[in-house]
């Protein structure tokens, strides 16, 4: 074979080999494996990961961004409560003057302080912090000292601006500036199934981030948690499966935009530890409570004055309703005579189905709508009554102060400039208006039934009794403040009256109060030396 023939044959073989490769690749006989595809030397700039990988990476990036953005504004709160002294019943029928002798022995010291911890989040650069009421007042007793620790390990002593057991919201403040803050979102925009993060200090593990979803909204916790019976309690929780444990209380529940949509408050578990069910207070409610504390010094909550439950199938059938919705009236609150709803003509067994044209799905929805109004405003209730559709205007009332809020009563600073109860702050006490039940139980004379019952006295306050001095101090659960005698003479019927009595009393001067002691069934003068 000639040289020219050999070259021609070689070229033909080469062309055939190349064509074979092209054909094989065309029918996918030489596909690269994934291991080959991800090797750097073979990677193509045009290759993109599957959509599922993109989504997972995006969620991961969002989690990381939220954690880094929000955590600096989350705080750890340690609450220390000094031991309260036990009180015994005074002997009856004592000779005049002997009651003071026995009174000084009625308190037995217990020197073990109680310490608990929780979380909170900074809402203003000058140190306002939102948290739970039960973080600052565990067991109902307001902590004597609150220590706030920031992410950078700085520690501050906090003062209570206000606390509201009804919503379990508290507002505290530290003396600092230029602090990192959170963004408050809208819980109404949150939907079931959306991702959320819970940030707090569970089980001593500071600044922990857990993830989950919004499991439910408008959750009512009747019978689910060991909460005290309160006719004014708000039952409108966000449920989440983000892990919440003891110590998370007061921390933020945050969406993937880094906005707080709730305050982590409770968990449902037979062991006291996370079992998949956590609950947060909607931030819209917490914001309203915070604003009221700053503006008014107490929570102004509009109420209908009704005891209600979710409408049942029987309610819908009796009233000819196409579907089951609304709140069924079971009774009325009667703290100060007829309730607003009762006065307006609402009847027991009525089903409230709307407020000013807004449909009411259940009890939580009714509370959510009504809390957007102010006491004194008139709303129109859509009501079903035994098959008849009615529209009834109701002028909203306000619950007794004892049912809605307990204001600052520790002695960590004078909060008078923040709209708080200055009298309670200076005296280091908590007070509450008398209820009809207390008046009847303690046989309080009518001329003193307007007074304020002392509910708590801080051991470090000037109002704490001195066992060596007769007529000193105030006794929780026994003493009713009915007036002041010096330096101003004031009939005390409200916290505002008590504020007037205390206003202007300088450090080192005396405040003279007229007090009715229920167990002794007698009035007495109590002199309190103002220490700040």
Secondary structure, 3 states (H helix, E strand, C coil): CCHHHHHHHHHHHHHHHHHHHHHHHHCCCCCCCHHHHCCHHHCCCCCCCCHHHHHHHHHHHHHHHHHHHHHHHEEEEEEEECCCCEECCCCCCCCCCHHHHHHCCCEECCCCCEEEEEEEEECCCCCEEEEEHHHHCHHHCCCCEEEEECCCCCEEEEEEEEEECCCCEEEEECCCCCCCCCEECCHHHCCCCCEEEEEECHHHCCCEEEEEEEEEEEECCCCCCCCCCCCCCCCCEEEECCCCCCCCCCCEEECCCCEEEEEEEEECCCCCCCCCCEEEEEHHHHHHHHHHHHHHCCCCCEECCEEEEECCHHHHHHCCCCCCCCEEEEEECCCCCCCHHHHHCCCCCCEEEEECCEECCCHHHHHHHHCCCCCCCEEEEEEEECCEEEEEEEECEECCHHHHCEECCCCCCCCHHHCCCHHHHHHCEEEEECCHHHHHHCCCCHHHCCCEEEEEECCCCCCCCCCCCCCCCCCCCCEEEEEEEECCCEECCCHHHHHHHHCCCCCCCEEEEEEEECCCCEEEEEEEECCC
